[in-house]
């Protein structure tokens, strides 16, 4: 039994290497609220996120749509009609040489209505661009958090495999000396096999999460090697959420409603025909007589066959739909914010409580298990079961912290403050 009592000492030495990993803060960001670390998580993310925005195909597509909307807004502010020049020459009994300059006049304000609509569409494109940048940043940050979790779990799994390998070696030596039975030796082997199988799963999970991260953007160094998270994210009270009316999705819905209202004005003004004014000048020669001529004419289409009422009705229906969508977006944004805030508060409270509880005291619990084992108060099987439970608890703690960071990113997105947080502008006080 002397050798059996010395066996856990080596295991505990390995645990001393393992436990700093277990008790350390998460490996994927530095908490903005951690004064001890002195590290600003948001500042560490600025360059990687900016690099992400520059290389993300989704952001590039949204940026191209925004540039197209700007060009359409500039085009809508141009005059609707260009002048028309017509030159007429005729040789007959009467020789005629004339030139005519025509211009259709926008008397109903079609240009103003179209400018209003395209400006509203520009605001829609701007909001879509802001939303796309926010969405890409959110998905990437959450992917980084998932990679951090998978990496930490794999590293802890490696320590567990090493620990189980040590127990297996000790059990084999103990069996050779005749101090333990074959079932006890088999128990150590089974524990090692289980740890190896679980380690393969953890390694595969890490590879899958890294692939998901790299799929979000071009693999630049800043994006592929992001800074790591440490500790817990700040309290939700440190961030003042935007008003619902100022959230990008609500701004986009408002702009669509404004565009639909402008479309009504366009349809109504299209019902009013625009006259065309023509000025003609030239000369006419009949034999030896030459006369100079000048004339003015006005033409106007008659809205008889199509008076444009159907287009007005369709525009009004589209405006009603846009207003209803705006109301739905307001309700959805408000509900999403409340849900994200409540979920984040619950997870952060649970994670903070876990860190303060005995469940996080892995080192003390391992030392206690060793003392009990050496004193013969617990068997080898009990020691392995409780050690496995302690390691599983560590993995659960990692998962809880990861869920807290995921909820933090969701809350910042729902509050419209994700980009502000990255740029260091989210720490505001309520008025």
C-alpha positions, 0 to 999 in steps of 0.5 A, spaced: 500 500 500 505 504 500 506 504 493 499 505 492 499 511 496 505 514 493 501 514 486 497 520 487 502 524 488 505 524 481 498 525 479 497 531 483 503 534 480 500 533 474 494 536 476 498 542 479 500 543 472 493 542 469 489 547 475 492 553 472 489 552 466 483 550 469 482 556 474 485 561 469 480 566 466 478 564 459 483 564 453 479 569 448 478 576 450 480 581 456 475 583 460 474 591 459 471 591 466 478 588 469 482 593 472 487 588 475 489 586 468 489 593 465 487 590 458 482 593 454 478 588 450 475 592 445 481 596 443 484 589 442 479 588 437 479 594 433 484 592 428 482 585 427 474 587 426 477 593 421 481 588 417 474 583 417 470 589 414 475 590 409 475 583 407 468 580 408 465 579 401 458 580 405 461 587 407 463 589 400 457 587 397 453 592 402 458 597 400 457 596 393 450 597 394 451 603 398 455 606 392 450 604 387 444 608 392 449 614 392 449 614 385 442 613 384 441 619 389 445 624 385 442 621 378 435 623 381 437 630 383 439 631 375 433 634 371 428 629 368 429 632 361 434 634 356 433 639 350 432 636 343 435 639 337 431 637 330 434 640 323 430 640 317 432 641 310 427 640 304 428 642 297 422 642 292 418 648 289 419 651 296 426 650 299 426 650 307 432 650 312 429 650 319 432 648 326 427 646 332 429 646 339 424 642 344 424 642 351 419 638 356 418 642 362 417 638 369 411 642 371 408 637 377 415 636 381 417 629 378 424 631 380 423 633 387 419 627 388 424 622 385 429 625 389 426 624 395 425 617 394 432 616 392 434 619 398 430 615 402 433 609 398 440 611 400 438 611 407 436 604 406 442 602 403 446 606 409 442 602 414 443 596 411 451 597 410 451 598 418 447 592 419 451 588 415 458 590 418 454 589 425 452 582 423 459 580 420 462 583 426 457 579 431 458 572 427 466 573 427 466 575 435 462 569 436 466 564 432 472 567 436 469 565 442 467 558 440 474 557 438 477 559 444 472 555 448 474 549 443 481 550 444 481 551 452 477 544 452 482 541 448 488 543 452 484 541 458 483 534 455 490 533 453 492 534 461 486 529 462 489 524 458 496 525 461 493 524 468 490 518 466 496 515 462 500 516 469 494 513 473 494 507 467 502 506 468 502 506 476 496 501 476 500 497 471 506 497 476 502 496 482 499 490 478 506 487 477 508 488 484 501 484 486 498 490 490 492 491 486 487 486 482 486 485 475 479 489 475 483 495 479 488 495 473 482 495 468 479 500 471 485 505 470 485 502 463 478 504 461 479 511 464 485 512 459 481 509 454 475 514 455 479 520 456 483 518 449 476 518 446 473 524 449 480 528 447 479 526 439 472 529 440 474 535 443 480 536 437 475 535 432 470 540 435 476 545 435 477 544 428 470 545 426 470 551 430 476 554 426 474 552 420 467 556 421 471 562 423 476 562 417 469 561 413 467 568 415 473 572 411 479 572 407 484 569 412 489 575 414 493 574 420 489 579 424 483 575 423 486 568 423 489 570 430 485 574 434 486 576 441 483 572 446 478 573 451 479 573 459 475 574 464 467 576 464 464 581 459 462 588 463 456 588 466 450 590 461 449 597 466 455 599 463 452 600 456 446 605 454 442 601 449 440 606 443 433 608 443 429 603 438 428 608 433 435 609 432 437 602 431 439 600 424 434 595 423 428 601 425 432 606 421 432 602 415 424 600 416 423 608 417 427 609 410 423 604 407 416 607 409 419 614 407 421 611 400 414 608 399 411 615 401 415 618 396 413 613 391 406 615 392 408 622 390 411 620 384 405 616 382 401 622 383 405 627 379 406 622 373 398 623 372 400 630 370 402 630 363 408 635 362 408 639 356 413 640 351 415 647 348 418 648 341 422 653 338 423 653 331 427 658 326 430 658 319 428 660 312 424 659 306 425 660 299 420 660 294 423 662 287 427 669 288 423 670 295 426 668 301 423 669 308 425 668 315 421 664 319 420 663 327 415 659 331 413 657 337 409 650 339 407 647 345 405 640 345 402 636 351 400 628 352 392 627 353 392 622 359 386 619 356 387 611 355 391 611 361 390 616 367 395 613 372 390 611 377 392 604 378 399 606 379 397 611 385 393 605 388 399 600 388 404 605 391 399 607 396 398 599 398 406 599 398 406 605 403 401 601 407 405 595 407 412 599 409 408 602 415 406 596 417 413 593 417 415 599 421 411 597 426 413 590 426 420 592 426 419 596 432 416 591 436 421 586 434 427 590 436 424 592 443 423 584 444 429 582 442 433 587 446 429 585 452 430 578 451 438 579 450 438 583 456 435 578 460 439 572 458 445 576 458 444 578 466 442 571 467 448 568 464 453 573 467 450 572 474 451 565 473 458 565 471 460 570 476 457 566 482 460 560 479 467 563 479 466 565 487 463 558 489 466 552 491 465 549 484 471 553 481 476 551 487 479 545 483 485 545 486 483 545 493 478 539 491 484 535 488 488 536 494 483 534 499 481 528 494 489 526 495 489 526 502 483 522 503 486 517 498 492 517 501 489 516 508 485 510 505 478 513 506 476 513 499 478 507 494 481 508 487 475 508 483 472 513 488 478 517 487 477 517 479 470 518 479 471 524 483 477 527 479 473 526 473 467 530 476 472 535 477 474 536 470 467 535 467 466 541 472 472 545 469 469 544 462 462 546 464 465 552 467 468 554 460 462 553 457 458 557 461 463 563 460 463 562 453 455 562 453 456 569 457 460 572 452 456 569 446 450 573 450 454 579 451 455 580 443 448 578 442 446 584 447 451 589 444 448 587 437 440 588 440 442 594 443 445 597 437 452 598 440 457 593 438 460 597 433 461 603 439 463 597 444 469 595 439 471 603 438 470 604 445 464 609 445 459 604 449 461 606 456 456 612 456 452 614 462 444 615 461 442 622 461 
